Amino acid sequence: MGELVDKIKGNVNEAIGNLKQKSDNPETQAEGAEQEAKGKAQQTAGKVKGALGDDI
């Protein structure tokens, strides 16, 4: 179950991050880049959990 949750959270954070990066505000753009990176990390964690099992 943790695998699916991580993948969903990752997708959401990536999408929100991409939207923020389209802002005219440089601070918001930077937040968006960070949020997108967080989303990618969450998706990777989900993939690892899926490969190794949710016990990690």
N, C-alpha and C positions, 0 to 999 in steps of 0.2 A: 504494500500500500504506500510506503514511503517513496517508492520510485515514482509512482504516478503523481503524488503530491508535489514532489520536487520538480518534475517536468512541467506541470501546470504552472506552478509559481514562477519557474524560469521563463516560460512563454509569456506570462503576464508582465513580468519585469522587463523583458526584452521589448515588448510592444510599447509599454509606457515610456521606456527609455528612448525608443526611436521617435516617439511623438515629441518628447521634450527636446530632443536634438534639433527639431525643426523650428524651434522658437527663435525669436530675434534676440532674446536675452542670453548673453554669454554664460551667465551663472546657471541658468536653466539648462542650457546646452551641455555644460559640464556635468550637471546632475544626471542628465539623460545618458551620457556616456558611461557614467559610473553604474547607473541602474541597468543598462544593457549588459555591461560586463558581469554584474551580479546575476542577471538572468541566465547568461551563458554558463556561469559556474554552477548554478542550481541545476540546469539541464544536464550538465556533465555528471554532477553528483547523482542525479536520478538514473543516468545510464549505468554508472558504476554500481549502484545499488541493485539495478536490474540484473547486471551480470554476476554479481557476487551474492545476491540475496539481500533482503532488508535487514539482516542481522548486524550489519556494520554500522 
